[in-house]
Amino acid sequence: MNEIETEMDIDLVASKEQAGACRNLWVMVITYALRDARERIANTKAKNLEWAVRQEMDYFTSRDFEAVCRFADFEIDLDTIENGLRTLRRW
């Protein structure tokens, strides 16, 4: 194996590692967005729940969140998010 082939192999491995690290970073963005939404909903008065859920879903249905999911190579059902947010206040 010559020097050029070795460098290409190293670059390929580094590229894969960087891509994985980037995906992990975007997954954490999703995780924190969900956590923050959960905390805001949990601190919302029952009479304001519908408004609060709509406010949170504005982000989760946005192009920005769609891009974050694409960067994370992550699929998430928006109905699952919305139902999860609504059930946080049912005790």
Buried (B, 14 or more C-beta within 10 A) or exposed (E): EEEEEEEEEEEEEEEEEEEEEEBEEBBEBBEEBBEEBBEBBEEBEEEEBEEBBEBBBEBBBEEEBEEBBEBBEBEEEEEEBBEBBBEBBEE
